[in-house]
């Protein structure tokens, strides 16, 4: 049996800082005998969560032995931290550790180290390159407080004017680099001596944007960055950076939690002093990284994953499904996109958001699905998925399946090794979310059609798939069944409400006040069935309900124009005009 299970809360893993923390947490959990369940958002935009925070409603703190909140990851969503704090105070009776500042919670502080890293990197720009003006790019006002402390300390130490530092809080993604370079190119902002980026992705994007506008780094400006990557990752561009060691902080957060749970001291990782890795982006004459083999392998891996995603045709396959069984069938064939997973479990929420049902579970017979409803916070209908046969730790990630601000369910991924889910898994979840939204909309359309037909159809509406061939035979004149379908809904139509039948484009349609519906029955069969019920053929392609005729008048070339009760006018052709007049006289 597992010894401890801890809950990890993170905004998303798109930024290297968050991924680095998770790498350290998973390694620490693995070494100390913990299993983890990590809740994270897909976060489709920077400042708007698209209601993805609903995934955190699944958490039941009673199911865990401890909690780690990566508070620093919620820089774009500070209001979520307040909600977590309220829940922790009111519901949580287990130890809680935060990475980043969170009031009233044990904090694995790193702000001092963060400040010293920024101070050391600014010292380098001033002492080695005599920089005066500096832009700090990325993050939010709250997230760069410690950066500002370190940069300010360096400027004060060197007798520089701190007013020459501008903080451009453009968020956590690359669009802030694009906006800054546009402002510089248009003359709205002057080119600074150096630009300090909050992490490497923004720095790489900035260098690319400057290049696209004809600027050169480091000739026109120097670029430096904080390194937020784990030890296993390296830059593809030679950027001058100071190490952040997020993975070590994640590891120490687990060690702190272990001490709080057991009362025993776990070995902690000693954070090394800030070190600068020199790159060409600041202008220092250093050789480029010699580990080209690693870089090429990294590029090949990224290209392989991108090609794998494209060749799967996942969007074409999932976004064209018309029913849940078809959706589940496609998921079974696409599960390979979630690499290295021990189990993949996909659940949808019921009308009660606290309850869920499994619609897909790895290696489980799909005929047994969906499962019976279970408490959504349990994540699995069967608790055995969270246990390993050997009693080893497992590492579970919970991703919301949400689109159009509506949460349809969640995907729980179980790994038996301490790894973090990759970009391909994130794309898989996003496409699934859209597909589930589409299925939900289809169901809503079908329901609207059924409700609309209630006044013109029998109360017993039969649902079937559109491709089922139905043969209609009446046992007597009083027991005649006409079936029609629209948008996949098959309905038994009240004969008296039919206006007319029409053959067009190789199909037969039933016309009602609410619209036209397709039927599989042949026109001659309808004529034989309904001639005694007041229906008359008025052309080769039309049979009308004579009881719906309001008036008629002569048309061109001995035809007749008939007006029906819905004010629609239909032509009686010359060949059928005599039969129509005789029927009207009768």
JOGI-V194762 format. One record per pair of residues at least 12 apart in sequence whose ideal C-beta (glycine too) atoms are under 6 Angstrom apart, sorted by sequence separation. I is the first residue (numbers start at 1). J is the second residue. D is the distance in whole Angstrom. If there is no record, write none. Layout:
# JOGI-V194762
I/J/D, I/J/D
This chain:
# JOGI-V194762
168/180/6, 318/330/6, 398/410/6, 399/411/5, 498/510/6, 499/511/4, 534/546/5, 551/563/5, 559/571/5, 560/572/4, 255/268/5, 317/330/5, 346/359/6, 357/370/4, 358/371/4, 470/483/6, 482/495/6, 534/547/5, 549/562/6, 550/563/5, 151/165/6, 225/239/5, 227/241/4, 346/360/4, 357/371/5, 398/412/5, 559/573/6, 497/512/6, 508/523/6, 550/565/6, 559/574/6, 39/55/6, 207/223/6, 224/240/5, 225/241/5, 226/242/6, 227/243/5, 228/244/5, 252/268/5, 345/361/5, 357/373/5, 396/412/6, 397/413/5, 527/543/6, 548/564/5, 558/574/5, 39/56/6, 227/244/5, 230/247/4, 252/269/6, 526/543/6, 548/565/5, 560/577/5, 226/244/5, 228/246/6, 251/269/5, 344/362/5, 355/373/5, 396/414/5, 411/429/6, 343/362/5, 203/223/6, 314/334/6, 356/376/4, 394/414/5, 395/415/5, 503/523/5, 560/580/6, 248/269/4, 355/376/6, 203/225/4, 312/334/6, 354/376/6, 394/416/6, 466/488/5, 248/271/6, 350/373/6, 358/381/5, 395/418/6, 397/421/5, 177/202/6, 200/225/5, 501/526/5, 195/221/6, 245/271/6, 464/490/5, 484/510/4, 53/80/6, 71/98/4, 72/99/6, 199/226/6, 6/34/5, 8/36/5, 12/40/5, 49/77/6, 66/94/5, 72/100/3, 141/169/6, 177/205/4, 181/209/4, 185/213/5, 194/222/4, 195/223/5, 196/224/6, 197/225/4, 408/436/4, 462/490/5, 12/41/5, 47/76/5, 66/95/5, 67/96/4, 68/97/5, 69/98/4, 70/99/5, 71/100/3, 118/147/5, 122/151/5, 140/169/5, 177/206/4, 181/210/6, 199/228/4, 331/360/5, 3/33/4, 4/34/5, 5/35/5, 6/36/6, 7/37/6, 8/38/4, 9/39/6, 10/40/5, 11/41/6, 46/76/6, 61/91/6, 139/169/6, 191/221/6, 399/429/5, 403/433/4, 461/491/5, 12/43/4, 61/92/4, 71/102/4, 115/146/5, 119/150/4, 123/154/5, 133/164/5, 134/165/5, 135/166/5, 136/167/5, 137/168/5, 174/205/4, 178/209/5, 328/359/6, 401/432/6, 402/433/6, 403/434/5, 486/517/5, 114/146/4, 118/150/3, 122/154/4, 126/158/5, 132/164/6, 138/170/6, 177/209/5, 181/213/6, 242/274/5, 243/275/5, 328/360/5, 401/433/5, 2/35/5, 118/151/5, 135/168/6, 204/237/5, 379/412/5, 404/437/5, 484/517/4, 485/518/6, 115/149/4, 119/153/5, 242/276/5, 403/437/4, 457/491/5, 458/492/5, 538/572/4, 539/573/4, 111/146/4, 115/150/4, 119/154/5, 200/235/6, 345/380/6, 401/436/6, 457/492/6, 484/519/5, 203/239/5, 241/277/5, 457/493/5, 449/486/6, 138/176/6, 240/278/6, 328/366/6, 449/487/5, 453/491/5, 503/541/4, 538/576/5, 200/239/6, 240/279/4, 450/489/6, 239/279/5, 449/489/5, 502/542/5, 238/279/4, 240/281/5, 446/487/6, 456/497/4, 238/280/5, 239/281/5, 240/282/4, 343/385/5, 445/487/6, 500/542/6, 501/543/4, 538/580/6, 446/489/5, 500/544/4, 499/545/6, 498/545/5, 536/583/5, 21/70/5, 472/521/5, 480/529/6, 499/548/5, 238/288/5, 470/520/6, 513/566/6, 18/73/5, 474/529/6, 477/532/6, 456/512/5, 7/64/4, 135/192/5, 6/64/6, 134/192/6, 137/195/6, 223/281/4, 224/282/6, 5/64/5, 133/192/4, 138/197/6, 139/198/5, 236/295/6, 5/65/6, 6/66/4, 7/67/5, 8/68/5, 9/69/5, 10/70/4, 133/193/5, 134/194/5, 135/195/5, 136/196/5, 137/197/5, 138/198/4, 222/282/5, 348/408/6, 349/409/5, 4/65/4, 132/193/5, 222/283/6, 348/409/4, 11/73/4, 131/193/4, 134/196/6, 347/409/5, 452/514/5, 10/73/5, 11/74/5, 131/194/4, 347/410/6, 138/202/5, 217/281/6, 218/282/6, 75/140/5, 218/283/4, 346/411/5, 499/564/5, 345/412/4, 75/143/4, 125/194/5, 344/413/6, 343/414/4, 341/413/5, 342/414/5, 342/415/6, 342/416/5, 21/99/6, 337/424/5, 338/425/5, 337/428/5, 129/222/6, 121/224/5, 318/431/5, 309/424/6, 315/431/6, 319/435/5, 314/431/5, 318/435/4, 309/427/6, 305/424/5, 121/242/4, 120/242/6, 46/171/4, 117/242/4, 46/173/6, 110/249/5, 108/252/6, 108/253/5, 108/256/6, 124/276/6, 99/253/5, 120/274/5, 129/283/6, 97/253/5, 15/172/6, 117/274/4, 116/274/5, 97/256/5, 97/257/5, 95/257/6, 95/260/4, 95/261/6, 16/199/6, 68/253/5, 66/257/5, 66/261/5, 65/261/6, 23/230/4, 20/228/6, 20/229/6, 20/230/5, 17/228/4, 16/228/4, 16/229/5, 24/247/4, 28/251/4, 23/247/5, 24/248/6, 27/251/6, 21/246/5, 25/250/4, 29/254/6, 20/246/3, 24/250/3, 28/254/3, 32/258/5, 20/247/5, 24/251/4, 17/246/5, 21/250/4, 25/254/6, 32/266/6, 60/377/4, 58/376/5, 58/377/5, 55/400/4, 52/400/5, 52/402/5, 54/407/4, 51/405/4, 50/405/6, 35/393/5, 35/394/5, 36/395/5, 37/396/4, 38/397/5, 39/398/5, 30/393/6, 26/395/6, 30/418/4, 42/430/6, 27/418/5, 26/418/3, 22/420/5, 19/420/6
